[in-house]
């Protein structure tokens, strides 16, 4: 039984029993059929083939190609290395326009390669790069646009493709969140020169660590494959500079096993999403980010925007309340990459041209979902949020008092 919270005095932050005995995480891994996974790992051990284009990695690439309807898939050891390999293979240089409202890896992958990320604001509704703001950032040094399909929501790919074509830029996508999603009926993976997925443990589909670079460009795919493997070409000969970005067989076994449960993972995420939407519907000042239900979607992130001027409670205070209840909500992506090093020191006032990013970084809260979270737990989380907003005045007052040094908690 999940204890009900009728009043602010029931909150764990003020001495009540936490609503959940176990911690509920954002990004708890989904795990497919354990026996199938262990069988696969045993067979890799029997074969004594653990990496370097093993049968599982090769099969995973084939299955991803089929699922996405894309010509080439190269699995890699993680999404960040996937981005680095893709960026280098596509020959990006100078400056690349990228959103600041993203995980730091989108920008770091550029910086790591000596390319300057130029931060662009995002759209209010989708949280993805705003094409209307891209053009004003283009300089003679700009080589590309790196869009991010944040939360699995597709960027405005057609508008971005149009700008890229008119201005002679390359277009790539960080699709770390968007595996299994579509845009206008076409699977993500088919846009721009290439797209990169993350299969990190915290993604709804995971290979422990891992990722994939997908493209429909034959020559680019060949470069990517070589660069992922020290620059080896087909005939045991080094044809390019390269790194070690290969996926091992245990990760690929996890991927094949996870793919068999993909519809179930998505169904659970979707049911949780619907429950959150219903549980928070009509709550003024709380927006649950909506996904386009006419498209394919993985529903892996539950994203709230908390407008304190209406709710009476800030995103950070709400997070503190929830965390005390063992709901480990996350401030993805706070404070915006432009406010992180080394970017902050280089351009301290970048925030002035990123108003939507600044707002979202202060308002967005990601909530737990995935197969480790049930719809009843989601209902309880919504109930707590509703109560906190209804009683925000008292809660704010007592939080402020509790923060005064020497204060002894009372209720
Ligand atoms: N581009 C974008 C837009 C991305 O979001 C990411 C990664 C990338 C590129 C790069 O892809 P990778 O190189 O990672 O493949 C996490 C992930 O580490 C990162 O993969 C992800 N984005 C990012 C959004 O989230 P943290 O620092 O928030 O992770 P951490 O350790 O705090 O874990 C998150 C929650 O998940 C915690 O509550 C604990 C829980 N957890 C985590 C792991 C690893 C588990 O319950 N089990 C686990 O095994 O970055």
Boltz pocket constraint, residues with backbone or C-beta under 6 A from the ligand:
constraints:
  - pocket:
      binder: B
      contacts: [[A, 25], [A, 26], [A, 27], [A, 28], [A, 29], [A, 78], [A, 79], [A, 80], [A, 81], [A, 102], [A, 103], [A, 105], [A, 106], [A, 148], [A, 174], [A, 176], [A, 177], [A, 197], [A, 198], [A, 199], [A, 200], [A, 201], [A, 202], [A, 210], [A, 211], [A, 328], [A, 332]]
      max_distance: 6.0
